[in-house]
Amino acid sequence: MKNFDPKYNDIPKTEIHCHLEGAIRTQTIIDVAREYNLKLPSYEVSELDKHVKVYDQLQSLQAVLEAFDIFQDSITSPAVFERIAWELFEDCAKQNIKLFEVRFSPDWAFHGHNLDWDACLEGLLRAQERAERELDMAIGIIAITSRGMGAESCVKTVDWAIRHQKHIQAVDLADGELLYPMDDFVKPIRKAKDAGLKVTIHSGEDTPASAVWDTIHAFQPDRIGHGIHSIEDMKVVELIKERNITLEVNPWSNYLTNSVKTIEEHPLKKLFDLGVKVTINSDDPEVLETNVNNEYRIAYEVLGMSLDDIKTCNRFACEASFISAEKKTRILETYFQ
Ligand SMILES: [Zn+2]
């Protein structure tokens, strides 16, 4: 599914919704498993791909859960975390991504091998610094708190992100919106906001417009992850516009997880035409076997957006990016004028 058609590849890109844990190369999973004696269903890339990638629309969540178990188990040390981050930045550079925000859930990613969060962050920062220098990118970092890890984990993650505010720009509340009510997370997320961190919330992915409405009122987020079901209620669309909230949309991911029935009915263009600030992202590029080039192909060839529309989405992403002005200004002037 990777797409390196120059029509899309040559466009300087932004990506502001990408999970590091869903972006581990299959070869890296195998290398790490060999080094750390981890059990895998296969040690051949083409065979293992069948276990770590979602190629078709999901009939059950089980396939994706198995993939994420393997990904989680692969994060065995701060050095491995640094390698994964560096390889993701390399893969971004190949697609001409110039402004990139990476997100990860420290509690989810690091608890399996009981890793030191600070040491892992240091590894990520080394990869970030190198990529910004060698690949000419501006990179931001978002700490995720996973709903499934519970309220205590949310408090711990927010406090950690606040402590590292020099390097982490925002927090994100992710994971099954249907399964876990938002009440437990409102207080810590508000605390992050009060401390000066930006806030993005996964909402309206497989939940109705009313969930987006509630999310906006409870968390006052700067951005929303997905938010696609807001299209079902014009009141919610108006609220998003009124609050100047940017949506981080991931079309292929939405199709694979059954959040839209067919890719043709994805509401990206409809939201754009209604004046909502939408951006185009890949979500979990390795697990979902996609990349931003492929998302552009979908936007252009399937959903009927023009290349100028897509460039406008890049401008929205630049404006809504959590990366400091000091760091992003040169990149914006060089690539997104
Ligand atoms: Zn996501």
py3Dmol code that shows the C-alpha trace and the ligand (Angstrom):
import py3Dmol

protein = """\
ATOM      1  CA  MET A   1       0.000   0.000   0.000  1.00  0.00           C
ATOM      2  CA  LYS A   2       3.004   2.322   0.287  1.00  0.00           C
ATOM      3  CA  ASN A   3       2.800   4.834  -2.494  1.00  0.00           C
ATOM      4  CA  PHE A   4       5.748   6.775  -3.808  1.00  0.00           C
ATOM      5  CA  ASP A   5       4.074   8.277  -6.878  1.00  0.00           C
ATOM      6  CA  PRO A   6       5.999  11.553  -7.426  1.00  0.00           C
ATOM      7  CA  LYS A   7       2.648  13.351  -7.759  1.00  0.00           C
ATOM      8  CA  TYR A   8       2.240  12.879  -4.023  1.00  0.00           C
ATOM      9  CA  ASN A   9       5.781  12.258  -2.887  1.00  0.00           C
ATOM     10  CA  ASP A  10       7.094  15.607  -4.147  1.00  0.00           C
ATOM     11  CA  ILE A  11       4.610  17.624  -2.092  1.00  0.00           C
ATOM     12  CA  PRO A  12       6.259  18.800   1.151  1.00  0.00           C
ATOM     13  CA  LYS A  13       4.121  17.266   3.866  1.00  0.00           C
ATOM     14  CA  THR A  14       2.963  17.557   7.427  1.00  0.00           C
ATOM     15  CA  GLU A  15       1.889  14.771   9.710  1.00  0.00           C
ATOM     16  CA  ILE A  16       0.450  15.560  13.121  1.00  0.00           C
ATOM     17  CA  HIS A  17      -1.211  12.241  14.048  1.00  0.00           C
ATOM     18  CA  CYS A  18       1.174   9.286  14.110  1.00  0.00           C
ATOM     19  CA  HIS A  19       1.641   6.684  16.850  1.00  0.00           C
ATOM     20  CA  LEU A  20       5.234   5.602  17.365  1.00  0.00           C
ATOM     21  CA  GLU A  21       4.081   2.212  18.653  1.00  0.00           C
ATOM     22  CA  GLY A  22       2.252   1.587  15.367  1.00  0.00           C
ATOM     23  CA  ALA A  23       5.258   2.553  13.274  1.00  0.00           C
ATOM     24  CA  ILE A  24       7.816  -0.186  13.918  1.00  0.00           C
ATOM     25  CA  ARG A  25       9.352  -1.747  10.794  1.00  0.00           C
ATOM     26  CA  THR A  26       8.834  -5.505  10.547  1.00  0.00           C
ATOM     27  CA  GLN A  27      12.578  -6.095  10.077  1.00  0.00           C
ATOM     28  CA  THR A  28      13.236  -4.175  13.302  1.00  0.00           C
ATOM     29  CA  ILE A  29      10.764  -6.365  15.201  1.00  0.00           C
ATOM     30  CA  ILE A  30      12.719  -9.405  13.963  1.00  0.00           C
ATOM     31  CA  ASP A  31      16.130  -7.899  14.793  1.00  0.00           C
ATOM     32  CA  VAL A  32      14.989  -7.001  18.308  1.00  0.00           C
ATOM     33  CA  ALA A  33      13.427 -10.435  18.856  1.00  0.00           C
ATOM     34  CA  ARG A  34      16.709 -12.121  17.873  1.00  0.00           C
ATOM     35  CA  GLU A  35      18.751  -9.841  20.114  1.00  0.00           C
ATOM     36  CA  TYR A  36      16.460 -10.199  23.138  1.00  0.00           C
ATOM     37  CA  ASN A  37      15.286 -13.784  22.584  1.00  0.00           C
ATOM     38  CA  LEU A  38      11.656 -12.858  22.065  1.00  0.00           C
ATOM     39  CA  LYS A  39       9.146 -15.284  20.672  1.00  0.00           C
ATOM     40  CA  LEU A  40       7.577 -14.356  17.333  1.00  0.00           C
ATOM     41  CA  PRO A  41       5.119 -16.246  15.089  1.00  0.00           C
ATOM     42  CA  SER A  42       7.785 -15.980  12.348  1.00  0.00           C
ATOM     43  CA  TYR A  43      11.253 -14.514  11.812  1.00  0.00           C
ATOM     44  CA  GLU A  44      10.707 -13.842   8.093  1.00  0.00           C
ATOM     45  CA  VAL A  45       9.440 -10.400   7.099  1.00  0.00           C
ATOM     46  CA  SER A  46       6.811 -11.631   4.622  1.00  0.00           C
ATOM     47  CA  GLU A  47       5.475 -14.210   7.101  1.00  0.00           C
ATOM     48  CA  LEU A  48       5.558 -11.912  10.132  1.00  0.00           C
ATOM     49  CA  ASP A  49       3.788  -9.193   8.124  1.00  0.00           C
ATOM     50  CA  LYS A  50       0.690 -11.409   8.206  1.00  0.00           C
ATOM     51  CA  HIS A  51       0.685 -11.075  11.998  1.00  0.00           C
ATOM     52  CA  VAL A  52       1.649  -7.426  12.398  1.00  0.00           C
ATOM     53  CA  LYS A  53      -0.215  -5.716   9.583  1.00  0.00           C
ATOM     54  CA  VAL A  54      -3.881  -5.083   8.926  1.00  0.00           C
ATOM     55  CA  TYR A  55      -4.503  -5.322   5.197  1.00  0.00           C
ATOM     56  CA  ASP A  56      -8.273  -5.575   5.036  1.00  0.00           C
ATOM     57  CA  GLN A  57     -11.195  -4.009   6.773  1.00  0.00           C
ATOM     58  CA  LEU A  58     -11.394  -5.484  10.235  1.00  0.00           C
ATOM     59  CA  GLN A  59     -14.022  -8.042  10.966  1.00  0.00           C
ATOM     60  CA  SER A  60     -12.853  -8.279  14.554  1.00  0.00           C
ATOM     61  CA  LEU A  61     -10.513  -6.289  16.713  1.00  0.00           C
ATOM     62  CA  GLN A  62      -8.485  -9.427  17.465  1.00  0.00           C
ATOM     63  CA  ALA A  63      -6.135  -9.063  14.507  1.00  0.00           C
ATOM     64  CA  VAL A  64      -5.092  -5.604  15.511  1.00  0.00           C
ATOM     65  CA  LEU A  65      -4.695  -6.565  19.146  1.00  0.00           C
ATOM     66  CA  GLU A  66      -2.312  -9.359  18.237  1.00  0.00           C
ATOM     67  CA  ALA A  67      -0.266  -6.926  16.157  1.00  0.00           C
ATOM     68  CA  PHE A  68      -0.051  -4.424  18.982  1.00  0.00           C
ATOM     69  CA  ASP A  69       0.992  -7.131  21.463  1.00  0.00           C
ATOM     70  CA  ILE A  70       3.975  -7.873  19.242  1.00  0.00           C
ATOM     71  CA  PHE A  71       4.791  -4.192  18.836  1.00  0.00           C
ATOM     72  CA  GLN A  72       4.590  -3.604  22.573  1.00  0.00           C
ATOM     73  CA  ASP A  73       6.850  -6.551  23.317  1.00  0.00           C
ATOM     74  CA  SER A  74       9.430  -5.178  20.856  1.00  0.00           C
ATOM     75  CA  ILE A  75      10.117  -2.077  22.932  1.00  0.00           C
ATOM     76  CA  THR A  76      12.797  -3.739  25.040  1.00  0.00           C
ATOM     77  CA  SER A  77      15.210  -0.917  25.912  1.00  0.00           C
ATOM     78  CA  PRO A  78      15.751   2.837  25.559  1.00  0.00           C
ATOM     79  CA  ALA A  79      18.222   2.093  22.722  1.00  0.00           C
ATOM     80  CA  VAL A  80      15.563   0.111  20.846  1.00  0.00           C
ATOM     81  CA  PHE A  81      13.086   2.945  21.401  1.00  0.00           C
ATOM     82  CA  GLU A  82      15.626   5.363  19.932  1.00  0.00           C
ATOM     83  CA  ARG A  83      16.139   3.097  16.907  1.00  0.00           C
ATOM     84  CA  ILE A  84      12.382   2.828  16.289  1.00  0.00           C
ATOM     85  CA  ALA A  85      12.027   6.611  16.472  1.00  0.00           C
ATOM     86  CA  TRP A  86      14.962   7.218  14.137  1.00  0.00           C
ATOM     87  CA  GLU A  87      13.627   4.757  11.574  1.00  0.00           C
ATOM     88  CA  LEU A  88      10.213   6.408  11.704  1.00  0.00           C
ATOM     89  CA  PHE A  89      11.815   9.804  11.058  1.00  0.00           C
ATOM     90  CA  GLU A  90      13.748   8.290   8.128  1.00  0.00           C
ATOM     91  CA  ASP A  91      10.508   6.897   6.701  1.00  0.00           C
ATOM     92  CA  CYS A  92       8.914  10.339   7.082  1.00  0.00           C
ATOM     93  CA  ALA A  93      11.809  11.978   5.249  1.00  0.00           C
ATOM     94  CA  LYS A  94      11.392   9.546   2.331  1.00  0.00           C
ATOM     95  CA  GLN A  95       7.867  10.884   1.889  1.00  0.00           C
ATOM     96  CA  ASN A  96       9.014  14.486   2.131  1.00  0.00           C
ATOM     97  CA  ILE A  97       7.367  15.058   5.511  1.00  0.00           C
ATOM     98  CA  LYS A  98       8.868  18.254   6.864  1.00  0.00           C
ATOM     99  CA  LEU A  99       6.724  18.969   9.883  1.00  0.00           C
ATOM    100  CA  PHE A 100       6.043  15.920  12.011  1.00  0.00           C
ATOM    101  CA  GLU A 101       4.539  15.251  15.409  1.00  0.00           C
ATOM    102  CA  VAL A 102       5.112  11.856  16.934  1.00  0.00           C
ATOM    103  CA  ARG A 103       3.030  10.513  19.806  1.00  0.00           C
ATOM    104  CA  PHE A 104       3.395   7.555  22.140  1.00  0.00           C
ATOM    105  CA  SER A 105       1.887   6.253  25.354  1.00  0.00           C
ATOM    106  CA  PRO A 106       4.751   5.834  27.859  1.00  0.00           C
ATOM    107  CA  ASP A 107       2.762   3.678  30.268  1.00  0.00           C
ATOM    108  CA  TRP A 108       1.576   1.348  27.515  1.00  0.00           C
ATOM    109  CA  ALA A 109       4.876   1.240  25.643  1.00  0.00           C
ATOM    110  CA  PHE A 110       7.246   0.900  28.581  1.00  0.00           C
ATOM    111  CA  HIS A 111       5.442  -1.151  31.199  1.00  0.00           C
ATOM    112  CA  GLY A 112       5.963  -4.534  29.465  1.00  0.00           C
ATOM    113  CA  HIS A 113       9.734  -4.440  29.924  1.00  0.00           C
ATOM    114  CA  ASN A 114       9.556  -2.066  32.871  1.00  0.00           C
ATOM    115  CA  LEU A 115      11.647   0.611  31.167  1.00  0.00           C
ATOM    116  CA  ASP A 116      12.696   3.904  32.643  1.00  0.00           C
ATOM    117  CA  TRP A 117      10.492   6.578  31.026  1.00  0.00           C
ATOM    118  CA  ASP A 118      13.118   9.308  31.253  1.00  0.00           C
ATOM    119  CA  ALA A 119      15.820   7.134  29.650  1.00  0.00           C
ATOM    120  CA  CYS A 120      13.450   6.307  26.772  1.00  0.00           C
ATOM    121  CA  LEU A 121      12.619   9.983  26.297  1.00  0.00           C
ATOM    122  CA  GLU A 122      16.346  10.743  26.132  1.00  0.00           C
ATOM    123  CA  GLY A 123      16.679   8.157  23.336  1.00  0.00           C
ATOM    124  CA  LEU A 124      13.778   9.727  21.467  1.00  0.00           C
ATOM    125  CA  LEU A 125      15.298  13.192  21.880  1.00  0.00           C
ATOM    126  CA  ARG A 126      18.590  11.984  20.383  1.00  0.00           C
ATOM    127  CA  ALA A 127      16.731  10.596  17.357  1.00  0.00           C
ATOM    128  CA  GLN A 128      14.719  13.819  17.102  1.00  0.00           C
ATOM    129  CA  GLU A 129      17.792  16.038  17.230  1.00  0.00           C
ATOM    130  CA  ARG A 130      19.564  13.956  14.584  1.00  0.00           C
ATOM    131  CA  ALA A 131      16.534  13.901  12.269  1.00  0.00           C
ATOM    132  CA  GLU A 132      16.001  17.647  12.565  1.00  0.00           C
ATOM    133  CA  ARG A 133      19.648  18.209  11.672  1.00  0.00           C
ATOM    134  CA  GLU A 134      20.192  15.568   8.978  1.00  0.00           C
ATOM    135  CA  LEU A 135      16.729  15.328   7.426  1.00  0.00           C
ATOM    136  CA  ASP A 136      15.662  18.967   7.710  1.00  0.00           C
ATOM    137  CA  MET A 137      12.443  18.392   9.630  1.00  0.00           C
ATOM    138  CA  ALA A 138      10.696  20.045  12.574  1.00  0.00           C
ATOM    139  CA  ILE A 139       9.561  17.376  15.029  1.00  0.00           C
ATOM    140  CA  GLY A 140       7.166  17.644  17.955  1.00  0.00           C
ATOM    141  CA  ILE A 141       6.380  15.157  20.728  1.00  0.00           C
ATOM    142  CA  ILE A 142       2.995  14.280  22.229  1.00  0.00           C
ATOM    143  CA  ALA A 143       2.544  12.076  25.313  1.00  0.00           C
ATOM    144  CA  ILE A 144      -0.486   9.804  25.128  1.00  0.00           C
ATOM    145  CA  THR A 145      -2.488   8.676  28.073  1.00  0.00           C
ATOM    146  CA  SER A 146      -4.388   5.523  27.121  1.00  0.00           C
ATOM    147  CA  ARG A 147      -7.929   5.298  28.435  1.00  0.00           C
ATOM    148  CA  GLY A 148      -7.488   1.546  28.887  1.00  0.00           C
ATOM    149  CA  MET A 149      -4.580   2.049  31.310  1.00  0.00           C
ATOM    150  CA  GLY A 150      -6.926   3.790  33.747  1.00  0.00           C
ATOM    151  CA  ALA A 151      -7.182   7.074  35.638  1.00  0.00           C
ATOM    152  CA  GLU A 152      -4.063   6.612  37.747  1.00  0.00           C
ATOM    153  CA  SER A 153      -1.992   6.105  34.633  1.00  0.00           C
ATOM    154  CA  CYS A 154      -3.469   9.304  33.230  1.00  0.00           C
ATOM    155  CA  VAL A 155      -2.375  11.258  36.310  1.00  0.00           C
ATOM    156  CA  LYS A 156       1.120   9.728  36.123  1.00  0.00           C
ATOM    157  CA  THR A 157       1.479  10.450  32.393  1.00  0.00           C
ATOM    158  CA  VAL A 158       0.275  14.037  32.711  1.00  0.00           C
ATOM    159  CA  ASP A 159       2.643  14.738  35.622  1.00  0.00           C
ATOM    160  CA  TRP A 160       5.526  13.228  33.647  1.00  0.00           C
ATOM    161  CA  ALA A 161       4.668  15.285  30.558  1.00  0.00           C
ATOM    162  CA  ILE A 162       4.483  18.465  32.645  1.00  0.00           C
ATOM    163  CA  ARG A 163       7.901  17.681  34.107  1.00  0.00           C
ATOM    164  CA  HIS A 164       9.301  17.330  30.588  1.00  0.00           C
ATOM    165  CA  GLN A 165       7.477  20.265  29.095  1.00  0.00           C
ATOM    166  CA  LYS A 166      10.653  21.558  27.531  1.00  0.00           C
ATOM    167  CA  HIS A 167      10.518  18.578  25.145  1.00  0.00           C
ATOM    168  CA  ILE A 168       6.886  17.435  25.183  1.00  0.00           C
ATOM    169  CA  GLN A 169       4.371  19.882  23.758  1.00  0.00           C
ATOM    170  CA  ALA A 170       1.049  18.172  24.344  1.00  0.00           C
ATOM    171  CA  VAL A 171      -0.964  15.324  25.807  1.00  0.00           C
ATOM    172  CA  ASP A 172      -3.429  13.110  23.967  1.00  0.00           C
ATOM    173  CA  LEU A 173      -6.179  10.937  25.414  1.00  0.00           C
ATOM    174  CA  ALA A 174      -6.389   7.850  23.198  1.00  0.00           C
ATOM    175  CA  ASP A 175      -7.842   4.348  23.127  1.00  0.00           C
ATOM    176  CA  GLY A 176     -11.429   2.966  23.175  1.00  0.00           C
ATOM    177  CA  GLU A 177     -13.708   5.940  23.618  1.00  0.00           C
ATOM    178  CA  LEU A 178     -16.720   3.634  23.769  1.00  0.00           C
ATOM    179  CA  LEU A 179     -15.319   1.450  26.542  1.00  0.00           C
ATOM    180  CA  TYR A 180     -14.067   4.036  28.994  1.00  0.00           C
ATOM    181  CA  PRO A 181     -16.153   7.023  30.057  1.00  0.00           C
ATOM    182  CA  MET A 182     -14.368  10.358  29.972  1.00  0.00           C
ATOM    183  CA  ASP A 183     -15.117  11.474  33.547  1.00  0.00           C
ATOM    184  CA  ASP A 184     -11.996   9.914  35.074  1.00  0.00           C
ATOM    185  CA  PHE A 185      -9.717  11.778  32.716  1.00  0.00           C
ATOM    186  CA  VAL A 186     -11.117  15.296  32.787  1.00  0.00           C
ATOM    187  CA  LYS A 187      -9.237  16.491  35.867  1.00  0.00           C
ATOM    188  CA  PRO A 188      -5.737  15.369  34.847  1.00  0.00           C
ATOM    189  CA  ILE A 189      -6.160  16.592  31.254  1.00  0.00           C
ATOM    190  CA  ARG A 190      -7.327  19.966  32.552  1.00  0.00           C
ATOM    191  CA  LYS A 191      -4.236  20.010  34.754  1.00  0.00           C
ATOM    192  CA  ALA A 192      -2.041  19.479  31.673  1.00  0.00           C
ATOM    193  CA  LYS A 193      -3.786  22.374  29.957  1.00  0.00           C
ATOM    194  CA  ASP A 194      -3.411  24.649  32.963  1.00  0.00           C
ATOM    195  CA  ALA A 195       0.300  23.808  33.045  1.00  0.00           C
ATOM    196  CA  GLY A 196       0.635  25.061  29.466  1.00  0.00           C
ATOM    197  CA  LEU A 197       0.580  21.792  27.529  1.00  0.00           C
ATOM    198  CA  LYS A 198      -1.602  21.574  24.438  1.00  0.00           C
ATOM    199  CA  VAL A 199      -4.383  18.998  24.327  1.00  0.00           C
ATOM    200  CA  THR A 200      -5.661  16.681  21.636  1.00  0.00           C
ATOM    201  CA  ILE A 201      -8.295  13.984  22.241  1.00  0.00           C
ATOM    202  CA  HIS A 202      -9.196  10.893  20.200  1.00  0.00           C
ATOM    203  CA  SER A 203     -12.930  11.334  19.697  1.00  0.00           C
ATOM    204  CA  GLY A 204     -15.592  10.705  17.076  1.00  0.00           C
ATOM    205  CA  GLU A 205     -13.611   7.886  15.500  1.00  0.00           C
ATOM    206  CA  ASP A 206     -16.099   5.080  16.076  1.00  0.00           C
ATOM    207  CA  THR A 207     -18.377   7.196  18.265  1.00  0.00           C
ATOM    208  CA  PRO A 208     -21.184   9.560  17.194  1.00  0.00           C
ATOM    209  CA  ALA A 209     -21.098  13.337  16.838  1.00  0.00           C
ATOM    210  CA  SER A 210     -22.439  13.668  20.375  1.00  0.00           C
ATOM    211  CA  ALA A 211     -19.147  12.215  21.705  1.00  0.00           C
ATOM    212  CA  VAL A 212     -17.249  15.014  19.955  1.00  0.00           C
ATOM    213  CA  TRP A 213     -19.668  17.548  21.416  1.00  0.00           C
ATOM    214  CA  ASP A 214     -19.094  16.161  24.919  1.00  0.00           C
ATOM    215  CA  THR A 215     -15.322  15.982  24.394  1.00  0.00           C
ATOM    216  CA  ILE A 216     -15.140  19.628  23.366  1.00  0.00           C
ATOM    217  CA  HIS A 217     -17.131  20.757  26.386  1.00  0.00           C
ATOM    218  CA  ALA A 218     -15.306  18.553  28.884  1.00  0.00           C
ATOM    219  CA  PHE A 219     -11.698  18.978  27.728  1.00  0.00           C
ATOM    220  CA  GLN A 220     -11.618  22.137  25.606  1.00  0.00           C
ATOM    221  CA  PRO A 221      -9.067  20.492  23.324  1.00  0.00           C
ATOM    222  CA  ASP A 222      -6.912  22.345  20.815  1.00  0.00           C
ATOM    223  CA  ARG A 223      -7.302  19.520  18.308  1.00  0.00           C
ATOM    224  CA  ILE A 224      -9.292  16.307  17.945  1.00  0.00           C
ATOM    225  CA  GLY A 225      -7.962  12.979  16.719  1.00  0.00           C
ATOM    226  CA  HIS A 226     -10.308  11.718  13.964  1.00  0.00           C
ATOM    227  CA  GLY A 227     -13.582  13.553  14.811  1.00  0.00           C
ATOM    228  CA  ILE A 228     -15.031  12.270  11.552  1.00  0.00           C
ATOM    229  CA  HIS A 229     -18.481  11.453  12.922  1.00  0.00           C
ATOM    230  CA  SER A 230     -19.059  15.123  13.707  1.00  0.00           C
ATOM    231  CA  ILE A 231     -20.297  15.237  10.093  1.00  0.00           C
ATOM    232  CA  GLU A 232     -23.537  13.643  11.345  1.00  0.00           C
ATOM    233  CA  ASP A 233     -24.590  16.757  13.267  1.00  0.00           C
ATOM    234  CA  MET A 234     -24.201  20.280  11.880  1.00  0.00           C
ATOM    235  CA  LYS A 235     -24.350  21.707  15.424  1.00  0.00           C
ATOM    236  CA  VAL A 236     -21.111  19.838  16.174  1.00  0.00           C
ATOM    237  CA  VAL A 237     -19.524  20.952  12.895  1.00  0.00           C
ATOM    238  CA  GLU A 238     -20.370  24.551  13.818  1.00  0.00           C
ATOM    239  CA  LEU A 239     -18.940  24.113  17.322  1.00  0.00           C
ATOM    240  CA  ILE A 240     -15.652  22.777  15.909  1.00  0.00           C
ATOM    241  CA  LYS A 241     -15.396  25.802  13.620  1.00  0.00           C
ATOM    242  CA  GLU A 242     -16.407  28.274  16.317  1.00  0.00           C
ATOM    243  CA  ARG A 243     -13.741  26.921  18.690  1.00  0.00           C
ATOM    244  CA  ASN A 244     -11.148  26.834  15.894  1.00  0.00           C
ATOM    245  CA  ILE A 245     -10.433  23.147  16.537  1.00  0.00           C
ATOM    246  CA  THR A 246      -8.364  21.279  13.958  1.00  0.00           C
ATOM    247  CA  LEU A 247      -9.200  17.663  13.143  1.00  0.00           C
ATOM    248  CA  GLU A 248      -6.405  15.103  12.708  1.00  0.00           C
ATOM    249  CA  VAL A 249      -8.007  12.826  10.116  1.00  0.00           C
ATOM    250  CA  ASN A 250      -6.677   9.382   9.124  1.00  0.00           C
ATOM    251  CA  PRO A 251      -8.781   8.107   6.202  1.00  0.00           C
ATOM    252  CA  TRP A 252      -7.316   4.647   5.615  1.00  0.00           C
ATOM    253  CA  SER A 253      -7.239   3.898   9.334  1.00  0.00           C
ATOM    254  CA  ASN A 254     -10.915   4.860   9.584  1.00  0.00           C
ATOM    255  CA  TYR A 255     -11.757   2.443   6.799  1.00  0.00           C
ATOM    256  CA  LEU A 256      -9.704  -0.444   8.231  1.00  0.00           C
ATOM    257  CA  THR A 257     -11.237  -0.085  11.693  1.00  0.00           C
ATOM    258  CA  ASN A 258     -14.720   0.001  10.219  1.00  0.00           C
ATOM    259  CA  SER A 259     -15.322   3.570  11.390  1.00  0.00           C
ATOM    260  CA  VAL A 260     -16.513   4.202   7.832  1.00  0.00           C
ATOM    261  CA  LYS A 261     -18.083   1.371   5.847  1.00  0.00           C
ATOM    262  CA  THR A 262     -16.336   2.143   2.551  1.00  0.00           C
ATOM    263  CA  ILE A 263     -13.399   4.399   1.769  1.00  0.00           C
ATOM    264  CA  GLU A 264     -15.538   6.239  -0.803  1.00  0.00           C
ATOM    265  CA  GLU A 265     -17.892   7.483   1.910  1.00  0.00           C
ATOM    266  CA  HIS A 266     -15.122   8.909   4.092  1.00  0.00           C
ATOM    267  CA  PRO A 267     -16.188  12.457   5.099  1.00  0.00           C
ATOM    268  CA  LEU A 268     -12.738  14.134   4.794  1.00  0.00           C
ATOM    269  CA  LYS A 269     -13.710  16.233   1.774  1.00  0.00           C
ATOM    270  CA  LYS A 270     -17.202  16.982   3.082  1.00  0.00           C
ATOM    271  CA  LEU A 271     -15.717  18.351   6.303  1.00  0.00           C
ATOM    272  CA  PHE A 272     -13.187  20.356   4.301  1.00  0.00           C
ATOM    273  CA  ASP A 273     -15.929  21.804   2.092  1.00  0.00           C
ATOM    274  CA  LEU A 274     -17.891  22.785   5.194  1.00  0.00           C
ATOM    275  CA  GLY A 275     -14.932  24.864   6.340  1.00  0.00           C
ATOM    276  CA  VAL A 276     -13.611  22.521   9.035  1.00  0.00           C
ATOM    277  CA  LYS A 277      -9.834  22.607   9.417  1.00  0.00           C
ATOM    278  CA  VAL A 278      -8.973  19.020   8.537  1.00  0.00           C
ATOM    279  CA  THR A 279      -5.474  17.567   8.254  1.00  0.00           C
ATOM    280  CA  ILE A 280      -4.389  14.326   6.562  1.00  0.00           C
ATOM    281  CA  ASN A 281      -2.421  11.742   8.555  1.00  0.00           C
ATOM    282  CA  SER A 282      -1.526   8.038   8.662  1.00  0.00           C
ATOM    283  CA  ASP A 283      -2.236   7.077  12.341  1.00  0.00           C
ATOM    284  CA  ASP A 284      -0.238   3.781  12.532  1.00  0.00           C
ATOM    285  CA  PRO A 285       1.721   3.540   9.274  1.00  0.00           C
ATOM    286  CA  GLU A 286       3.293   0.102   9.791  1.00  0.00           C
ATOM    287  CA  VAL A 287       0.320  -1.685  11.369  1.00  0.00           C
ATOM    288  CA  LEU A 288      -2.067  -0.216   8.820  1.00  0.00           C
ATOM    289  CA  GLU A 289       0.394  -0.522   5.898  1.00  0.00           C
ATOM    290  CA  THR A 290      -0.112   3.070   4.834  1.00  0.00           C
ATOM    291  CA  ASN A 291       1.756   6.370   4.800  1.00  0.00           C
ATOM    292  CA  VAL A 292       0.900   9.992   4.144  1.00  0.00           C
ATOM    293  CA  ASN A 293       1.529   9.563   0.411  1.00  0.00           C
ATOM    294  CA  ASN A 294      -1.125   6.879   0.364  1.00  0.00           C
ATOM    295  CA  GLU A 295      -3.523   9.086   2.337  1.00  0.00           C
ATOM    296  CA  TYR A 296      -2.994  11.845  -0.267  1.00  0.00           C
ATOM    297  CA  ARG A 297      -3.718   9.339  -3.019  1.00  0.00           C
ATOM    298  CA  ILE A 298      -6.995   8.477  -1.292  1.00  0.00           C
ATOM    299  CA  ALA A 299      -7.875  12.157  -0.780  1.00  0.00           C
ATOM    300  CA  TYR A 300      -7.146  12.971  -4.425  1.00  0.00           C
ATOM    301  CA  GLU A 301      -8.135   9.867  -6.368  1.00  0.00           C
ATOM    302  CA  VAL A 302     -10.945   8.479  -4.231  1.00  0.00           C
ATOM    303  CA  LEU A 303     -12.423  11.423  -2.351  1.00  0.00           C
ATOM    304  CA  GLY A 304     -12.043  14.056  -5.081  1.00  0.00           C
ATOM    305  CA  MET A 305      -9.966  16.664  -3.274  1.00  0.00           C
ATOM    306  CA  SER A 306      -7.694  18.789  -5.460  1.00  0.00           C
ATOM    307  CA  LEU A 307      -3.949  18.976  -4.828  1.00  0.00           C
ATOM    308  CA  ASP A 308      -4.546  22.597  -3.768  1.00  0.00           C
ATOM    309  CA  ASP A 309      -7.097  21.376  -1.194  1.00  0.00           C
ATOM    310  CA  ILE A 310      -4.466  18.974   0.116  1.00  0.00           C
ATOM    311  CA  LYS A 311      -1.927  21.785   0.372  1.00  0.00           C
ATOM    312  CA  THR A 312      -4.500  23.813   2.293  1.00  0.00           C
ATOM    313  CA  CYS A 313      -4.750  20.891   4.748  1.00  0.00           C
ATOM    314  CA  ASN A 314      -0.968  21.167   5.156  1.00  0.00           C
ATOM    315  CA  ARG A 315      -1.390  24.832   6.006  1.00  0.00           C
ATOM    316  CA  PHE A 316      -4.006  23.911   8.614  1.00  0.00           C
ATOM    317  CA  ALA A 317      -1.552  21.417  10.111  1.00  0.00           C
ATOM    318  CA  CYS A 318       1.232  24.006  10.213  1.00  0.00           C
ATOM    319  CA  GLU A 319      -1.029  26.501  11.960  1.00  0.00           C
ATOM    320  CA  ALA A 320      -2.341  23.933  14.457  1.00  0.00           C
ATOM    321  CA  SER A 321       1.012  22.259  15.063  1.00  0.00           C
ATOM    322  CA  PHE A 322       2.106  22.188  18.693  1.00  0.00           C
ATOM    323  CA  ILE A 323       5.758  22.677  17.695  1.00  0.00           C
ATOM    324  CA  SER A 324       7.074  26.010  18.966  1.00  0.00           C
ATOM    325  CA  ALA A 325       7.149  28.925  16.527  1.00  0.00           C
ATOM    326  CA  GLU A 326      10.854  29.227  17.126  1.00  0.00           C
ATOM    327  CA  LYS A 327      11.415  25.726  15.765  1.00  0.00           C
ATOM    328  CA  LYS A 328       8.832  25.598  12.988  1.00  0.00           C
ATOM    329  CA  THR A 329       9.115  29.066  11.412  1.00  0.00           C
ATOM    330  CA  ARG A 330      12.072  28.288   9.125  1.00  0.00           C
ATOM    331  CA  ILE A 331      10.467  25.005   7.993  1.00  0.00           C
ATOM    332  CA  LEU A 332       7.189  26.785   7.256  1.00  0.00           C
ATOM    333  CA  GLU A 333       8.926  29.525   5.316  1.00  0.00           C
ATOM    334  CA  THR A 334      11.052  27.037   3.358  1.00  0.00           C
ATOM    335  CA  TYR A 335       8.435  24.405   2.505  1.00  0.00           C
ATOM    336  CA  PHE A 336       4.918  25.664   3.120  1.00  0.00           C
ATOM    337  CA  GLN A 337       4.755  29.236   1.764  1.00  0.00           C
TER     338      GLN A 337
END
"""
ligand_1 = """\
1
ZN
Zn -4.647 7.654 16.725
"""
view = py3Dmol.view(width=600, height=400)
view.addModel(protein, "pdb")
view.setStyle({"model": 0}, {"cartoon": {"style": "trace"}})
view.addModel(ligand_1, "xyz")
view.setStyle({"model": 1}, {"stick": {}})
view.zoomTo()
view.show()
